[in-house]
Amino acid sequence: MLSLDVLFENLDITVHPFLLCCAEDETTLSLGPRDEATIHYVLGGSGTLSFEGFPPIDVEAGAMVVAPTGMKHKLKGTGDPSQMPQFLRQCQPLDAGLEELGTKVQDLKDGIAVACGTVDVVYRGVEGIFNYLPEPIVVQSHTGDVIWHSFDLIIREMTRTRPGSRAMLRILFQVCLIEMLRQHGESKNGELQWLHALNKPRLSKVLECIIENPGQPYTLESLAGQCAMSRSTFAAQFKESFGRSAMDFVKEVRLRASARMLIQTDIPIKTISARIGYDSRSHFTHAFSEFFGSSPGKYRENNNAQ
């Protein structure tokens, strides 16, 4: 298994804060899906985070959550909605919201205020590792511990304009994420199951190949051949290590690559489908719609309108 020591020696973490999201008891706020893994920290109040395919998670001040790429989730606060400050009733840039909110956010009694950002993790040169996280990671920080103290500093840093703030915020968010992974790993006896494949050279090579070249005509046999394994041995080891079948992983990587191209380029949808390994646009459209909940054309339209 992948130990925490091995993980942290080979990990490069980038976190980008982007929004202060708030919700009341009567409001359900959609927070996804995004094209990057997202990180949420409950600044004040309490409520629930609901992830598609998982039971709702009760969260309160100090809770820190990482959601995989593309996973739809919703935020709902608890308490008396009439008591939530008016300026909190919509998402806004994190720095602007905190400037008005100040450091009293921990005293929020009604509704919920959450700092949200995107996170990119590179492990041994393989980018976007958290994009394939199989389930949300949730830890609860407490007054005075590393995560709580770091976010207290984040709030203070974002409410004042000082030289080096961006670098300081990046470091503080990295500290929070590393401490989160520590706690999560310790709860799993020092193991991080979804990264297990990266610690096996032969599986890691295949994983990197799929991520970097999603349009190749992969089959279970061809992937097993790259590992010098039998078809059955490779299938079993990949599923045990990575929590999903190799071909399901190939499909997911292809669809996420296509989503990025839809947002970042003007390449025709038919061309994108061919580049990521689909023989027909109709087959691609069906797979994309099933995975993302909208057609490729609608997905491009909605994201370009934001």
Secondary structure, DSSP 8 states (H G I E B T S, - for coil): --BHHHHHHTEEEEEEEEEEEEE-TT-EEE----SSEEEEEEEEEEEEEEETTS--EEEETTEEEEE-TT--EEEEE-S-GGGS-GGGSS-EEHHHHHHHHGGGGGG--SSEEEEEEEEEEEETTB--GGGG-SS-EEEE--TTSHHHHHHHHHHHHHTS--TTHHHHHHHHHHHHHHHHHHHHHHHTTTB-GGGGGGGSHHHHHHHHHHHH-TTS---HHHHHHHTT--HHHHHHHHHHHHSS-HHHHHHHHHHHHHHHHHHH----HHHHHHHTT-S-HHHHHHHHHHHHSS-HHHHHHHHHT-
